[in-house]
Amino acid sequence: MSYNRVGASSSSSQASAQSRIPHNNSNGSAVPPALRSPMAAIDYTKRPVNSVPPPATHKPTDEQFFVFADGQRKPNHTYLKSHFFNEGRLTETQALWILEQATNVLSRENNMMHVKSPVTICGDIHGQYYDLMKLFDVGGSMDDGTYLFLGDYVDRGDFGIECLLYLYALKIYDPSRIILLRGNHECRHLTEYFTFKRECLHKYSEQVYEACIRSFCALPLAAVVDNKFFCVHGGISPQLVHLNDINNINRRQEPGSHGLLCDLLWSDPITNYGHEHEPGPNGTVLPPGQTFLHNGTRGCSYFYTYEAVCQFLERNSLLTLIRGHEAQDAGYTMYKKTPKRNFPSVITIFSAPNYLDVYHNRGAVLKYINKNITIRQFNSSSHPFWLPNFMDAFTWSLPFVGQKITEMLLAILSICSQEELVDSESDGEDVDLSTEDAAARRQLIKNKILAVGRMQKVFQLLREEAENATELDAGATAVATGVNRSGIDALTVQGNKINRAIKSFDDARRVDLANERLPEFDAHAHHHSTVFPPPSMRFPHRRGSDGMDMEDLIKKTLEEDNDDGGVVERIADSIAKGRLPVSRPSGLKRHGTAV
């Protein structure tokens, strides 16, 4: 559960001075405390919530950032852990140093790493830095064994760069104690589509982002623990016959939409895994012998079956497949056991508890020590709150302010009298308008009102996006864009309260399913405004069958020739019909003042 991190309050010198002025009434006597305004007692120079520490505003010196170990200069990961926890940032030089050094270390590793137990295997992190800290508490000291991460360190959470820099700092400090594999989100395509690129640009620079992309291409693809457990982010592939096939991949590239590299990062167990040949409510019934099926959920790669996994494990003398890639309610899932060794054929580990702050799931890590497997679960930790898309409070508030302004304009127009619309004293005489002129005047008034109404609807769209951007909207298909909502409250803030329909893991999973796909996104052809969040979990229907996103909806709204028959149309008709112009309007008059 997230909370708002309140920054240190600042006030003008005038406000500070006013807080020190005695409270007197008109005759100079002191006003009793009970009669003073509540605002008068507030000290705006102090933090409203003292229990929430202010973010760290300083950047580390080289003495703080570096330590000497084994005769080499290495990053002080102990200091960085605390500094990032307090929302501190590095200098750009320091961030680039970590990224470049990590890339060099990772580049020297093989596509497939061989790891010896004891080992702690961790699933997706997705920018949840404060839960990553909890993970290390649950998993135990790195001195007691190796940590193996299965990928997806960034995107969708607000602290992806902190997760990446901290894990890279650990990797530089002791490469053998932490193994970092590549996930499907460690690529340019997804980080531009979701949140990580924007996070890098907000907190650092494009140069830092490009260094992150280079480091992603250096990450190994798979690992084998004690020659028994095959560990990868997604899963297996029709092209993966023997483990040596992985070593033949050129991993130093952006993953494509097909091929072995894509499959290792994107493939999943089929929905009815272990029951593929039996009729049931979940999944397609497959004929015997079919081991792979196109992955329609992801829009790329494959679903693999129980038979496919058993054949792969048998060919390579392995015990099980351990992977991440999918959110799990309990933090993990153990799938159907193999027939020969009676051991789970697939184990999925997911280490991002309360994913996206709405999934209500637990996180988990798998510990393998002394030939025993233990699953350790953990709950989410509180973390600082960021506005969606890393926007500032001013930008976020614009839709709210704009909508209220347009509501005010509509309200003013709806109560204007005839004298207010037409100045009958223009030149001291009235000039009757012809029927054509009167109709033209009415239409002109109506067009202006409709223009205000269209802008009001645009601000309503933006306000809905801002209100719902921090959660999945289970009622998205019913709520739609909100522009067709009718009723007396249709043009007010109360008409669109934040939807709190996400009650369970299944609710969140169902609504977020569209974001599991490989996105169709051209960063060079489609530039998203800084006002609108990227097309991710929020209102997935807006990029659905109609192909429209927020920008498309706004353009459509502004280009509408007529209102949709709602409240704005009725107001415009009422005003135009009730205002019969009897003379031509004059210019504004200038009123003198007596000196």
Secondary structure, 3 states (H helix, E strand, C coil): CCCCCCCCCCCCHHHHHHCCCCCECCCCCECCHHHCCHHHHCCCCCCCCCCCCCCCCCCCCHHHHEEEECCEEEECHHHHHHHHHCCCCCCHHHHHHHHHHHHHHHHCCCCEEEECCCEEEECECCCCHHHHHHHHHHHCCHHHCEEEECCCCCCCCCCHHHHHHHHHHHHHHCHHHEEECCCCCCCHHHHHHCCHHHHHHHHCCHHHHHHHHHHHCCCCCEEEECCCEEEECCCCCCCCCCCHHHHCCCCCCCCCCCCHHHHHHHCEECCCCCCCCCCCCCCCCCCCCCCEEECCCCCCCEEECHHHHHHHHHHCCCCEEEECCCCCCCCEEECCECCCCCCECEEEEECCCCHHHCCCCCEEEEEEECCEEEEEEECCCCCCCCCHHHCCHHHHHHHHHHHHHHHHHHHHHHHCCHHHHCCCCCCCCCCCCCHHHHHHHHHHHHHHHHHHHHHHHHHHHHHHHHHHCCCCCCCHHHHCCCCCCCCCCCCCHHHHCCCCCCCCHHHHHHHHHHHHCCCCCCCCCCCCCCCCCCCCCCCHHHHCCCCCCHHHHHHHHHHCCCCCCCHHHHHHHHHHHHCCCCCCCCCCCCCCCCC
